[in-house]
Amino acid sequence: MALPLDSLRTTFRGEVGDAPDVTDRVSRDASFLVGRAEAAARPEDVDDLVALVLWAREHRVPLTARGGGTSLDGESVPVAGGVVVEFSHWRDIDALDSVGGTVRVGPGVVNYDLHRHLAPLRRFFPPNPGSWRSSTIGGNVATNASGPRSFRYGSTRRWVHSAEVVLGTGERVTLGPSTAKRSLGPEMLDLVVGSEGTLGFVTAVTLRLAHVPTRRAGVVVPLPEGRALGPLVTTIANRPSLRPSAIEFVDGRVADALRARPSARLPGSGPLLLLELESDGEETESRSLEELDLTMRGLGLWEPASLLPDADRLWSLRGEAGSALESSFGPHVREDVAVPLDAVDRLYAELRKIAVDGHRELYVYGHLGQGHLHPNVMVDPASPEGAKVRRAIWSAAHALGGTVSGEHGVGSVKREFLSRELGDAGVRILHGWKSLCDPDGILNPGKLLPDDGPAGPALGPSRPAAGAAQTPSG
Ligand SMILES: Cc1cc2nc3c(=O)[nH]c(=O)nc-3n(C[C@H](O)[C@H](O)[C@H](O)COP(=O)(O)OP(=O)(O)OC[C@H]3O[C@@H](n4cnc5c(N)ncnc54)[C@H](O)[C@@H]3O)c2cc1C
């Protein structure tokens, strides 16, 4: 049944498009999944967004929020149809609150644009995902994104001070304090951080900011093939005078793919450790580099490290690892597992075994400092064999006390594993939040929760009126 877009246009002022080129564009993200958007809507302001939500409740139409569309597990794919709500035009950046060290931004601000905006003010928003040139702050918040600098600074969750949100009921709420601190029961910010657009739409975020260090050095250390990684990281991380803000790894073949990128200038011929060291000036930086050199020699690594003056460029280049593999091999299984650091070499061994058993090629890179690897296995991700490989990787990480998602999220792809990782009680709490914030189940159905849709445009019988919260059913 066609969507009643004429009735939407009576209350909604923003652009609504249902031409095939529009619906095709918003039916995909960076994953292998393809949805079936029936329309895309670009709300003009918060009132407009509320009108859209109330219309969707009345007509039982799924709404899927979309920022940069760079998700890797189908988080922004409209698997249940309906309307995709675009936020890429909500790009306001307010003046910096230099006393509180915060800035309020629109959800459509691109991570890297914010980075450049803040640079002259000597502040930065630390999470720098590989997709930072195209992912948005709204998407980063909704997936609790992280990046190389999360080794020192943590993921997005730590840097969100408060968020303005329109819930699935159409109600507006501000989650998080307006003051520097407060003690007012559990802080409900996590209703949105990491919720993948299933509980509400983020309409503005107040972010905490860090001070840009005086100097940042990007350092590339060539590694011998097969070198144990856990002890390396532990040694570097336990030298606080080095002040590492990022400890990344790329295996030999991923490094070769990056070496082939224009103006990459990466040394060596095998795997690489990519580091970022922060310091207070030239002298401290030289001391850190000398200490790093000694540390590496102590670990039996004799090949000299290379210094890259522009660490941002190093992270942009490292962020191209996934796309470099995608352009060489086409769609393949791209995973996102993390384990406690002392289990990272065992995880790597399991990944090799999974690939060898299936006669598949394995490429690995990741945020090594946090025990977080992105195994890429060359098998069609949409095939039964691809699903088998994914499950084997998740089970290996789980068995080592790890997680199936270090940063990308759950989306449609990983929700089958959620109960195993969170347990029944954890999933029950998520269901409770869902039924309170989105009683009609119109927000991004088919994501995150193991047994939530996809339901299709008809989402079942009407539930209680807007604003009426339901008791968590358990
Ligand atoms: C090359 C590449 C490298 C990547 N590297 C990293 C990395 O290093 N670290 C990392 O964490 N991730 C990484 N990712 C994954 C992805 O970029 C992140 O998850 C990112 O945060 C998604 O942002 P986005 O703006 O593209 O969001 P989208 O893909 O548009 O949406 C992501 C989720 O957020 C929801 N959403 C979007 N906007 C809103 C809003 N305003 N309100 C409520 N919900 C909303 C969507 O519904 C969806 O569930 C990478 C992806 C690619 C393609």
The ligand as an ORCA input file, in Angstrom:
! r2SCAN-3c Opt
* xyz 0 1
  C      35.339      3.456      5.677
  C      34.623      3.364      7.006
  C      35.354      3.467      8.174
  C      34.705      3.401      9.410
  N      35.454      3.522     10.545
  C      34.844      3.535     11.734
  C      35.599      3.719     12.925
  O      36.829      3.869     12.916
  N      34.935      3.753     14.098
  C      33.561      3.611     14.155
  O      33.009      3.683     15.254
  N      32.842      3.398     13.048
  C      33.430      3.372     11.847
  N      32.684      3.177     10.714
  C      31.225      2.960     10.823
  C      30.375      4.260     10.718
  O      31.068      5.237      9.991
  C      30.018      4.814     12.093
  O      29.121      3.930     12.721
  C      29.404      6.211     12.080
  O      29.221      6.638     13.416
  C      28.063      6.301     11.359
  O      27.766      7.665     11.171
  P      26.779      8.134      9.990
  O      26.594      9.603     10.100
  O      27.237      7.646      8.699
  O      25.452      7.420     10.447
  P      24.391      6.588      9.606
  O      25.027      5.422      8.951
  O      23.614      7.494      8.747
  O      23.475      6.086     10.804
  C      24.001      5.273     11.818
  C      22.926      4.988     12.860
  O      22.632      6.202     13.524
  C      21.249      6.517     13.420
  N      21.163      7.976     13.308
  C      21.755      8.797     12.407
  N      21.433     10.067     12.665
  C      20.618     10.064     13.756
  C      19.930     11.063     14.484
  N      20.011     12.357     14.176
  N      19.168     10.682     15.536
  C      19.055      9.374     15.895
  N      19.674      8.379     15.225
  C      20.451      8.731     14.169
  C      20.775      5.768     12.169
  O      19.392      5.490     12.211
  C      21.611      4.512     12.267
  O      21.018      3.600     13.156
  C      33.303      3.213      9.463
  C      32.570      3.108      8.280
  C      33.220      3.172      7.067
  C      32.395      3.067      5.807
*
